[in-house]
Amino acid sequence: MKETSTILVPSMLPIHFRLFTPIFAKNGYKVEVLENMKDSVKEEGLSHVHNDTCYPALLVIGQFIDALKSGKYDLDHVALVITQTAGGCRASNYLPLLRKALAMEGWQHIPCLSVNFSGLEKDSAFKLTPALIMEVLYAVLYGDALMWLENQVKPYEKIKGQTDQVIDDILNDLVEYFNNNQYRKSKQIYKYMIQRFKNIPRNDEKKIRIGIVGEIYMKYSPLGNQNLVDYLINEGFEPVLSGVMDFGLYCVENGLIDHEYYNRNAISYPLYSMAKGIIMHMQKQFIDAINKDGTFTAPDDFSEVIENGKGFIDKGVKMGEGWLLTSEVVSLIKSGVTNVISAQPFGCLPNHIVAKGMVRRIKEKYPEANIVAIDYDPSASKVNQENRIRLMLANAKLSETMKEG
């Protein structure tokens, strides 16, 4: 069906997903990332998913249904695709919820595809070849690099919109690299990225840095977190957001942990080890490029993130974002980012445990930490969410003033 069907993908990563469309097109798939973010998305989600269901599930399904109702697509030549992590939460249960929502509209014939590495939904699995997996890995790494540089430049740009223009230019160039199979020239590409961002005229004023952690969808999706990154920039702060590849490494590390703790994955253990080594080597090339240039702050190496969680949370805690979320908070604080927002779906038990549940323990070691958890759900008022964030930002400003005094 891939020659005749348009595959719809829910939005989450504004920069990264712009690379996915041409990469999958090159491999014979017509993929379209949804950009509908109106109130009707939430309304369709509430109409097709119980309001007590995880908010990201409600938004993703609502975005699909809203798009299918738009009249833009031939419903006999369209398919829907999502990822499944096989964890004990909503990430494994989207497809049954999505199929139920489609059935409510009489659209049972629309295929729902799964991208997973755990044997879930074998009959509807989205086939990933080794070559395609490698291209996606590089796309994620380049997306992480652009996002990291963007957040260090955009708050300071003298000419509004110039950072966005540079990102557009770089993405266009990256598409050419992928089309010409030159996407592995990462050292050259990172050097080019850094230079383009360095050339953007910036103000010298140093702004307070605000870390963002949380459930993966709420952390990155502007639809889910009410455009949190842009909000912080508009309020005069510098957002700090780690790359999504850290979550991929977290999943790989959990495969190693399962073997260490429970003697599982004996056969696949060497593959997990090899994958971890390859990805961390690829990730380190950007860190080395940043450090060599010296203009921007480099992200933490993932091995440092793992190390920073020790003494706070056991690596056996791996439901949802698990030990990664706590480790990211500690990593932020140790790097000088003491103000942290945790974006989470209301009622998400795993993330409440590893976010809100760990605040007291973190503050015992780092009393300067200013951490606030923001819950998002269909009934939550944007005004209330922003008021809680504003209170946190006011405390950040007060703390900074006291330091200077």
C-alpha positions in Angstrom: 0.0 0.0 0.0 2.9 2.4 0.4 2.8 3.5 -3.2 -0.8 4.7 -2.9 -1.3 5.7 0.7 -0.4 8.8 2.7 0.9 7.9 6.1 -0.1 10.5 8.8 2.2 11.1 11.8 1.2 13.0 14.9 3.3 16.0 15.7 5.8 16.1 18.6 9.2 17.4 17.6 8.9 20.5 15.4 12.4 20.4 14.1 13.2 16.7 13.9 10.0 15.7 12.1 10.7 18.1 9.2 13.6 15.8 8.3 11.5 12.6 8.6 9.2 13.4 5.6 12.0 13.6 3.0 13.8 10.7 4.5 10.8 8.4 4.3 9.9 9.8 0.8 13.4 8.7 -0.3 12.6 5.2 0.9 9.3 5.0 -0.9 6.9 6.2 1.8 4.6 9.3 1.5 4.7 10.6 5.1 2.9 13.7 6.3 3.4 15.1 9.8 0.2 16.7 11.1 0.2 20.3 11.9 -3.4 20.8 13.1 -3.2 22.3 16.6 -6.5 24.0 17.0 -8.9 23.6 19.9 -10.8 21.1 17.7 -8.0 18.6 18.3 -8.7 18.5 22.0 -12.4 18.4 21.4 -12.1 15.4 19.1 -9.9 13.7 21.6 -12.5 14.2 24.3 -15.2 12.9 22.0 -13.3 9.7 21.2 -11.2 8.9 24.3 -12.3 8.9 28.0 -11.2 12.1 29.7 -9.4 10.1 32.4 -7.1 8.6 29.8 -3.6 9.9 29.5 -3.6 13.4 28.0 -1.0 12.6 25.3 -3.1 9.7 24.1 -6.1 12.0 23.9 -4.2 14.7 21.9 -2.6 12.2 19.5 -5.9 10.5 18.7 -7.7 13.8 18.6 -5.2 15.1 16.1 -5.7 12.1 13.9 -9.5 12.3 14.0 -9.5 16.0 13.4 -7.2 15.6 10.4 -9.3 12.8 8.9 -12.4 15.0 9.2 -10.8 17.9 7.5 -11.6 16.6 4.0 -7.9 16.9 3.0 -7.3 13.2 2.8 -8.7 10.2 0.7 -9.9 8.0 3.6 -9.4 4.9 1.3 -5.7 5.8 0.8 -4.5 6.9 4.2 -2.8 5.2 7.1 -1.9 6.2 10.6 1.4 5.5 12.3 2.6 5.8 15.9 5.5 4.4 18.0 5.1 1.9 20.7 7.7 1.4 23.5 6.2 -1.7 25.1 6.3 0.0 28.5 3.7 -0.4 31.1 1.8 2.8 30.2 -0.1 4.6 27.5 2.8 4.2 25.0 1.8 0.6 24.5 -1.9 1.1 24.4 -2.4 3.8 21.8 -3.3 1.5 19.0 -6.3 -0.2 20.7 -7.6 3.3 21.7 -7.0 4.7 18.2 -8.8 1.7 16.5 -11.7 2.2 18.8 -11.9 5.9 17.9 -11.8 5.1 14.2 -14.6 2.5 14.7 -16.7 5.2 16.3 -16.6 7.1 13.0 -17.0 4.0 10.8 -13.4 4.1 9.6 -12.4 0.6 10.7 -10.7 0.1 7.3 -8.0 2.7 7.9 -4.7 0.9 8.8 -3.0 1.8 12.0 0.8 1.1 11.8 3.2 0.5 14.7 6.8 1.4 14.9 8.3 -0.7 17.6 11.3 -3.0 18.4 9.4 -5.2 20.9 7.3 -7.5 18.8 4.1 -5.6 19.5 1.5 -5.3 16.6 3.5 -7.7 14.4 0.8 -7.8 11.7 0.8 -4.0 11.4 4.4 -3.3 12.0 6.0 -0.4 10.1 9.1 -2.0 8.4 12.4 -0.4 9.2 15.4 -1.5 7.2 18.9 -1.1 8.6 19.6 1.7 6.1 16.4 3.5 7.1 17.1 3.1 10.8 20.6 4.7 10.3 19.1 7.6 8.4 16.5 8.2 11.1 19.3 8.0 13.8 21.2 10.8 12.1 18.0 12.8 11.6 17.3 12.6 15.3 20.9 13.6 16.2 20.8 16.6 13.8 17.4 17.6 15.1 18.8 17.4 18.7 21.7 19.6 17.7 19.5 22.2 16.0 17.2 22.3 19.0 20.1 22.7 21.4 21.7 25.5 19.4 18.3 27.2 18.9 17.6 27.5 22.6 21.0 29.2 23.2 20.5 31.7 20.4 16.9 32.5 19.9 16.4 34.2 23.4 19.2 36.6 22.4 18.7 37.3 18.7 18.7 41.0 17.8 16.6 40.5 14.7 13.4 38.6 15.6 12.9 35.5 13.3 16.5 35.2 12.2 17.1 32.0 14.2 14.0 30.4 12.6 15.4 31.4 9.2 18.7 29.8 9.9 17.1 26.6 11.0 15.0 26.5 7.8 18.2 27.0 5.7 20.0 24.2 7.6 17.1 21.8 7.3 17.0 22.4 3.5 20.7 21.7 3.3 20.3 18.6 5.4 17.6 17.3 3.1 20.2 17.5 0.2 22.7 15.7 2.3 20.3 12.8 2.9 19.1 12.8 -0.7 22.8 12.5 -1.8 23.7 9.9 0.9 26.1 12.3 2.4 24.3 12.6 5.8 27.2 10.7 7.6 29.5 13.7 7.3 28.5 14.7 10.8 31.7 16.5 11.8 31.4 18.8 8.7 27.7 19.2 9.3 28.0 20.1 13.0 30.8 22.6 12.2 28.5 24.2 9.6 25.6 24.4 12.0 27.6 26.0 14.8 29.0 28.6 12.4 25.5 29.5 11.1 24.2 30.1 14.6 27.4 32.0 15.6 26.7 34.4 12.7 23.3 35.4 14.2 23.7 38.9 15.9 22.9 38.4 19.6 22.5 40.5 22.7 25.1 40.2 25.4 22.5 40.1 28.3 22.7 36.8 30.1 19.3 35.4 30.9 18.2 32.9 33.5 18.2 29.4 32.2 15.1 27.2 32.8 15.4 23.5 32.4 12.5 21.4 30.9 12.0 17.8 31.8 9.0 15.5 31.8 7.0 12.8 30.1 8.4 12.6 26.6 5.4 13.9 24.7 4.7 16.7 27.1 8.3 17.7 27.2 8.7 18.2 23.5 5.3 18.7 21.9 4.1 22.3 21.6 0.6 21.0 21.3 0.9 19.2 24.6 2.8 21.8 26.7 1.1 24.9 25.4 4.2 26.1 23.5 6.2 26.1 26.7 9.6 26.8 25.0 8.3 29.9 23.1 6.5 31.0 26.3 9.8 31.0 28.3 11.6 32.8 25.5 8.9 35.5 25.3 9.1 35.9 29.1 12.8 36.7 28.9 14.3 33.3 29.8 16.6 30.7 28.1 15.0 27.3 27.9 17.3 24.2 28.3 16.0 21.1 26.7 18.0 17.8 26.3 17.9 15.9 23.1 15.3 13.2 22.4 18.2 10.8 21.6 18.7 10.6 25.4 15.3 8.9 25.6 16.4 6.4 23.0 19.6 5.7 24.9 17.5 5.3 28.1 15.4 2.6 26.3 18.6 0.8 25.2 20.1 1.1 28.7 17.0 -0.5 30.1 17.6 -3.5 28.0 21.0 -3.8 29.7 19.5 -3.3 33.1 17.0 -6.1 32.5 19.9 -8.4 31.9 21.8 -7.1 34.9 18.8 -7.2 37.3 16.6 -10.1 36.0 18.9 -12.1 33.7 16.7 -11.2 30.8 17.9 -10.4 27.2 20.8 -12.9 27.4 20.8 -13.3 23.6 20.1 -9.6 22.7 22.4 -8.2 25.4 25.4 -7.9 23.0 23.2 -6.0 20.6 22.0 -3.6 23.2 25.7 -3.0 24.3 26.7 -2.4 20.7 23.8 -0.1 20.0 24.6 1.9 23.1 28.2 2.3 22.1 27.4 3.3 18.5 24.8 5.9 19.5 26.8 7.4 22.2 29.8 7.7 19.8 27.5 9.5 17.3 26.1 11.8 20.0 29.6 12.6 21.2 30.6 14.1 17.9 28.3 17.0 18.5 29.5 17.5 22.0 33.1 17.5 20.8 32.3 20.0 18.0 30.6 22.4 20.6 33.6 22.1 23.0 36.1 22.6 20.2 34.4 25.8 19.0 33.9 27.2 22.5 31.0 29.5 21.7 28.1 27.5 23.1 27.5 25.3 26.1 27.6 21.6 25.2 25.0 19.1 26.4 25.9 16.4 28.9 27.3 13.1 27.7 24.7 10.4 28.4 27.2 8.5 30.6 27.2 11.6 32.8 23.4 11.7 32.9 23.4 8.0 34.1 26.1 8.8 36.7 24.2 11.9 38.0 21.2 9.8 39.0 23.1 7.5 41.3 22.4 8.1 44.9 19.0 9.5 44.1 17.1 6.8 42.2 17.7 3.1 41.3 18.0 2.2 37.6 15.4 -0.5 38.3 12.8 2.3 38.3 12.2 2.4 34.6 8.4 2.7 34.1 7.6 5.7 31.9 10.6 8.1 31.9 11.8 6.4 35.1 15.3 7.1 36.4 16.0 9.2 33.3 13.8 12.1 34.5 15.4 12.3 37.9 18.9 12.0 36.4 18.1 14.8 34.0 17.0 17.1 36.8 20.2 16.4 38.8 22.3 16.9 35.6 20.6 20.3 35.0 21.3 21.4 38.6 24.9 20.3 38.4 25.4 22.3 35.2 24.1 25.4 36.9 20.4 25.2 35.7 18.8 25.2 39.1 15.3 26.2 37.9 13.4 23.3 36.4 9.9 22.7 35.0 8.6 19.2 34.8 5.8 18.9 32.3 3.6 15.8 32.9 0.1 14.5 32.1 -2.2 14.8 35.1 -2.6 11.4 36.8 0.5 9.8 35.1 1.6 7.7 38.1 5.1 6.8 36.9 6.0 10.4 36.1 4.5 11.7 39.4 6.8 9.3 41.2 10.0 10.1 39.4 9.2 13.9 39.2 7.2 15.2 42.1 8.1 12.2 44.2 11.9 13.0 43.9 11.8 16.7 44.5 12.3 16.5 48.3 15.3 14.2 47.9 16.9 16.3 45.3 16.4 19.5 47.4 18.0 17.8 50.4 21.2 17.6 48.3 20.7 20.8 46.3 18.6 23.3 48.4 19.0 25.9 45.7 16.9 23.8 43.3 13.7 25.5 42.2 11.6 22.7 40.7 7.9 22.9 39.7 5.7 20.2 38.2 3.1 21.4 35.8 0.2 19.1 35.1 -1.5 19.1 31.7 -4.9 17.6 31.0 -8.1 18.5 29.1 -9.7 20.4 32.0 -6.6 22.3 33.0 -6.7 26.0 32.4 -3.9 27.5 30.4 -4.1 30.6 32.7 -3.6 28.4 35.8 -0.6 26.6 34.2 1.0 29.9 33.2 0.4 31.4 36.7 2.2 28.4 38.3 5.1 28.9 35.8 5.2 32.6 36.5 5.5 32.0 40.2 8.4 29.7 39.6 10.0 32.3 37.3 9.5 35.0 39.9 11.3 32.8 42.4 14.1 32.3 39.9 14.5 36.0 39.4 14.5 36.6 43.2 17.2 34.0 43.7 19.3 35.5 40.9 19.0 39.0 42.5 20.0 37.7 45.9 23.1 36.0 44.3 24.1 39.3 42.6 23.4 41.2 45.9 
